[in-house]
Amino acid sequence: MSAHTAAMSEHEYREAKFFQTFGSVPTPAFHDPEEQTRVWGRPWGCTNDVGKLRAVLMHRPGEEINVVDKPMPEIGGFGDPEKGWYFMGKTPPDLAAMQAAHDAFTALLRSEGVDVILTEKAAPGALKSTFCRDSVIGVKGGAIVTRLARRARRGEELMVTQALAKAGCPILGTLHGEAVFE
């Protein structure tokens, strides 16, 4: 006669019962507004480029603008191909005027209830950092941080990632390796 052995030990039974009781739950979806509010403090992301603006990422122009000092009349502006920066125009940018315009615009946005998320100081020479629109893509439930193709835009990923993280925005992906966005 063969000895009878239990198919499952007491410990295995309790563990199976535990996982049955507290198992994985895939719903609600990550981007569900109630789930986003519970976990991330509010719903994040967008599904279109029209509609009510709830939050916007911006960069206040700073000292990074002051590199514009090398005229290149052949391109109709200024630039340094070795360093990768360029600025189109007949005169260098007016930092004080840019800051005043930025401050007025952010004040207007805030007066309309928009959460203005500001990036920190840009890297020296990163004068295109004021154009945050293509540094990040808002998608349902969060953001995708891009890696921009032009050398003048490289490195913006860091300040954008830091600003989004500080604001509590879920970063759902980043472009990396040789992937670029333009």
C-alpha positions in Angstrom: 0.0 0.0 0.0 1.4 3.4 -0.9 1.6 6.2 1.6 -0.7 9.2 1.0 1.0 12.6 0.8 -0.8 15.9 0.9 -0.9 17.7 -2.5 -0.2 21.0 -0.7 1.4 21.8 2.7 -0.4 24.0 5.2 2.0 26.9 4.3 1.4 26.5 0.5 -2.4 26.4 1.1 -2.3 29.6 3.2 -0.1 31.3 0.6 -2.4 30.3 -2.2 -5.4 31.6 -0.2 -3.5 34.9 0.4 -2.8 35.5 -3.3 -6.4 34.5 -4.2 -7.7 37.1 -1.7 -5.2 39.8 -2.4 -4.5 39.0 -6.1 -3.5 41.3 -8.9 -6.2 43.8 -10.0 -5.6 45.4 -13.4 -8.5 47.8 -13.2 -9.1 50.6 -13.0 -6.7 51.5 -15.8 -3.7 53.7 -15.0 -5.2 56.7 -16.8 -8.6 56.4 -15.1 -9.2 59.9 -13.6 -10.2 58.6 -10.2 -7.2 56.3 -10.1 -4.9 59.2 -11.2 -6.3 61.4 -8.5 -5.9 58.8 -5.8 -2.3 57.9 -6.7 -0.9 61.0 -8.5 -3.0 63.8 -6.8 -4.9 64.7 -10.0 -5.5 63.5 -13.6 -2.5 64.0 -15.8 -1.9 64.1 -19.6 -4.1 65.0 -22.5 -5.7 63.4 -25.5 -5.8 66.4 -27.9 -4.4 69.8 -28.5 -7.6 71.7 -28.1 -9.8 72.1 -25.0 -9.3 73.4 -21.5 -5.7 73.9 -20.5 -5.2 72.5 -17.0 -1.4 72.5 -16.8 1.5 73.7 -18.9 5.3 73.2 -18.8 7.3 76.4 -19.3 10.8 77.7 -19.0 11.5 81.3 -18.0 14.3 82.7 -20.2 17.6 83.0 -18.3 21.3 83.4 -18.6 21.4 80.7 -21.2 20.3 83.4 -23.7 23.5 85.3 -23.2 25.5 83.1 -25.5 24.1 84.8 -28.6 27.1 86.8 -29.6 28.4 85.4 -32.8 26.8 86.9 -35.9 26.3 84.7 -39.0 24.9 86.9 -41.7 24.9 84.0 -44.1 22.1 82.3 -42.2 20.3 85.5 -41.2 21.1 85.3 -37.5 23.6 84.1 -35.0 25.1 80.8 -34.2 28.1 78.6 -33.3 28.1 75.3 -35.3 30.8 73.9 -33.0 28.7 74.4 -29.9 25.4 73.7 -31.7 23.4 76.8 -30.8 21.7 79.2 -33.2 19.3 82.2 -33.1 17.5 83.6 -36.0 17.2 87.4 -36.2 19.0 90.6 -37.0 19.7 91.5 -33.3 20.5 89.3 -30.3 17.6 88.5 -28.0 16.6 91.0 -25.4 16.6 88.9 -22.2 14.8 91.5 -20.1 12.0 91.8 -22.7 11.8 88.0 -23.0 11.5 87.7 -19.2 8.8 90.4 -19.0 6.8 88.8 -21.7 7.1 85.4 -20.1 6.1 86.8 -16.7 3.1 88.5 -18.1 2.0 85.3 -20.0 2.5 83.0 -17.0 0.5 85.5 -14.8 -2.3 85.4 -17.4 -2.3 81.6 -17.5 -2.4 81.4 -13.7 -5.2 83.9 -13.5 -7.2 81.5 -15.7 -6.5 78.6 -13.3 -3.8 77.0 -15.3 -1.1 75.2 -13.3 2.2 76.6 -14.7 5.0 74.1 -14.1 8.4 75.8 -14.5 11.6 74.1 -15.4 14.7 75.0 -13.4 17.9 76.7 -14.8 18.8 75.6 -18.3 22.3 74.4 -19.2 24.6 77.1 -20.4 23.9 77.8 -24.1 20.6 75.9 -24.1 18.8 79.0 -25.4 16.1 76.9 -27.1 14.9 75.7 -23.7 12.1 78.3 -23.7 10.4 76.1 -26.3 9.0 73.4 -24.1 6.2 72.2 -26.4 8.4 69.6 -28.1 10.4 68.6 -25.1 7.5 66.5 -23.7 4.4 65.0 -25.2 1.3 64.9 -23.0 -0.6 61.7 -23.4 -3.5 60.1 -21.6 -2.3 59.5 -18.0 1.0 61.4 -18.1 3.9 62.4 -20.3 6.6 61.1 -22.6 9.9 63.0 -22.4 11.4 63.4 -25.8 15.0 63.6 -27.0 15.3 66.4 -29.6 17.3 65.9 -32.8 19.2 69.2 -33.0 22.3 69.5 -30.9 21.1 72.9 -29.7 18.2 71.0 -27.9 20.1 68.1 -26.4 20.1 67.9 -22.7 16.7 69.5 -22.3 15.4 66.0 -21.2 17.1 66.5 -17.7 15.4 69.8 -16.8 12.0 68.6 -18.2 12.2 65.3 -16.4 13.1 67.0 -13.1 10.3 69.6 -13.5 7.7 66.9 -14.3 8.8 64.7 -11.4 8.7 67.7 -9.0 5.2 68.4 -10.1 4.2 64.8 -9.5 3.5 64.0 -13.2 3.8 60.4 -14.2 6.5 59.9 -16.8 5.2 57.1 -19.0 8.2 56.9 -21.3 11.3 58.6 -22.6 13.0 58.6 -26.0 16.5 57.0 -25.6 19.3 55.4 -27.5 19.4 56.9 -31.0 15.7 57.8 -31.0 15.0 61.5 -31.6 11.9 63.7 -31.9 11.6 66.6 -34.3 
